[in-house]
């Protein structure tokens, strides 16, 4: 078993051979620094050449060039949507399957967009298909995949919550975390969900199921969910936290409550 790379702390410290491998899609990024350093245009060009799809390059890059604000996330989304258009138009499912299991994490992120933003799928189908990305071993793929389905979750909240409640019972902590993170009332790098800001009790069944979760990764998400809610409904959050501390005397619940109340206690 090869030892996991730690990655450089700054972009200028990334060894040239590592950067070349990243841009060729031969390895995963090891940390956020590497994730930000990848030239997604070059990675796309290399990917398409390697798969005899070079004719896809220009139309996808056109979408990228049309972006008003070019960030890692906006470029990632534009490439994912560009691939989705071309795969749909060319009935190129074989290529799509390759992307979803590709060794490069950013390529798997693009693949997540081809599911999360595919209009032929229902919300239920999208969530079923996105679960493999929610379970991904790479942090970047896990973050991007919930963002791809967030508009559907917000637009079909009741149905989504009923599906995601079942995810809170999954043995994989990444999938349990998705149930919480994807439904945060405010969230990070995404539009808010007004219904949950005004009535966070709608998501309570998911939170209750995770209130003593053994995973710190899940605990952080639940604490952040409640902290989001505290900015519009502080009394609700105080009441829930008091109730949890009375009913669940565990270090996990105490950690979540502390995180949940941090804005209120400022």
N, C-alpha and C positions, 0 to 999 in steps of 0.2 A: 504493500500500500504506500503510495507516495504521500509525503507530508504536504499538508495544505499550505499554499503560499500565503504569506501575510500581506504582501503588496507594499508599495512605497507610500510614504506619508505625503509626498507632494508630487505633482505631475512631472516636474523637472528631474525627479529622482528615479523615475521609471526607467529601467534599463532598455536601451533601444531594441534589443532582441525580443523582450517581452511585449513592447508596444507593437512591434511588427506582427507577432503572433496574435495579439488581441485584434488588430485590424484585419487580419486574415481569417479571423473566426476560429482559430485553432485551439484557443484556451478561453476559460471563463475569466472575468474580472475578479480580482481577489478582494477588493474593497471599493469604497465610494470614489476614492481618488482615481483608480483605474477606470471605473465606470464613466467618470466625467472626461477622462482622457481619450477614450476611443473615438476615432473619426468615423462616425456612423455612415457617412457617404462612401468612404473608402471600404468600410466593412461590407456595405451593400454591394458595391461594385465587385468586390472579391467573391462574395457569396453567389452573385448572379453568374459570374464567369465560371465558377466551380460547378455550377448546375446547368450550364448551357441555357441561361435565361437572360443574356446580356441585353436583349431587346426590351426588357422591363426597366432598364436603368433610367433612361431619359424621362419617361412619364412619371416615375416615382420621384426623381429629383426635382421635377417641375413643381410637384406638390410641396416639397421642402422649400424651394426657392420662393414660393408664394406666401410663406409664413410671415406674418408681421413681426413676430417675436420668435427668434430661434434660440431655444433652450434645449438641453438634452432631452427633456420630456416631450417638448412640442415636436422636435425632429423625430423622436421615437414613434410618436403617434402618427405623424405624417407618413413615415415609411410604412408603418403597419397598415394604414388605410390605403396607401398606394398599392401595396401587395394584395390587399383584399380585393380591390377593384380589378386588378389584372388576373388574379386567380379565378374570380367569378366569371369574368369575360372569356377566359380561355379554358374554363372547366379544368383547371390545373390542380386538382386535389392531391396528386402525388407530390408536388412541390411543397404544398402546405404541410403535409405530414412530415416531410423532412425538417421543416422549420421548427415544428413543435417539439422535436426531440434533438435539435441541434446542440452541439457541445458549447456554442457561444451563448451566454446568457442574454445578450442584447437581441440576438436573433429570435430567441424564445419569447422575448418581450414583444417583438413585432408579431409573432404568431398569436400571442394573446389578443392583440387588437383585431386580428382577423376573425376571432370568435366573438369577443365582447361587443364589437360594432357591426356584426353581420346581421342585416335586417331580416334574413330568412329564418332566423332562430327566435323562438319564444324566450321569455325571461327564464323559464324553467330549463329549457334546453341550453341556454347560455351558461347558466350556473352549473349544470351537469358537466358541460364540456370544459369549463374553466377550472374545475376542481383539480385537475392534474397540475395546473400552473400554480394554484394556491398551495399545493403540496411541494412545490419545487424547492430544491436545496439551496437555491440562490436568492439572496435578499432582494435583488433588483426585479426579478421575475415576479416574486410574491407581491411586491409593491405595485408594479404596473398592472398586474392581472385584476386586482380589485378596482383599480381606476377605470379599466376598460368596461366593466359592467355596472359601475356606479350609477350612470344615467338610468339604466333599466331598473336598478334597485329602487332609486328615488321615484321613478314613474310608476312602479308596480310594487309599492312598499308592503302592503299586506301579504301578497303572495310570496315576495322575496323573504320576508321575515319568517313565514311559516316553513319555508325550505331551509333557511339558514339555522333555525332552531335545531334541526336534526344534525347539522354540521358541528354543533357544540358538543356532541357526544362522540365525535370521531376520535380514534386513537392517535391520529397525527396532530400534533400541536399547531402546525402551520395552518391546517384546515380549520381547527377550532378558532384560531386567531383571526382568520379571514372573516368569520361570522360576525365578530365584533368590529374589526377594523373597517370593513366595507360599509358598515351601517352607522359609523360615527356621525352625530348630528352636524358637526362642522368639518371634521376631517382635515387632511393636509393636502395641499396642491389640488384641490378639487372644489366643486360647487357644494354648498351646504344643502342639507335636506330639511326644508322648512317645517315639514310635519313633525320631524323628530326634535327640532329645536323647540317647538311650541308644546309638543306632547311627547316627551321622552319615555313616558310609560309604555308607549307602543313597543319599545325595544326591550322592555324589562325581562321578558322570558329568556331572551338570549343572555342578558347580563346575569340573571339569577343562576343560570346553568353554569356560569363560568366564575362565580364569585370566590371560589376556593381552588381554582385551577392550579395544578402543580407547576405549570410552566411560567417562568418569569416573562417570557415573550407574550403570552396570553394576558397575564396580569397587567402588564404595561398598557396593552390595548384597552382592556376593560376600564382601567383607571383613567385613561385619556378620553374614553367614551363619556364617562360620567363628568369629567372635567369640562368637556365640550358642553354638555347639558347644563352645567352649573352657571354658564355665562348667560343663559336665558331663563332657566328655571332653577335657581339656587335652592329654593325650599324643597323641591322634589329630591334633589341630590342629597341634601342634609338628612332628610327623612329616610331615604333608602340606606344611606351609610350608617345611620343610627340603628336601623333595623338589622342590618347585616352584622354589625358588631355584637348585638344582643344574641343573635341566632347562630353565628358562626365564629367561634373563638379560635381562629386559626391565624397563623402568621401570614398566610397568603391573602386572606381577607383584609387583615390589618394593613398590609402593603398597598392593596388596591384602594382602600378607603383613604389612606394618606395621599395617594396620587390624585384621587378624585377630588379631594377638598383643597388642593393647593391654591387654586385661584380664590376661592372663598376665604381662605386663611391669610391671604396676602395683606 
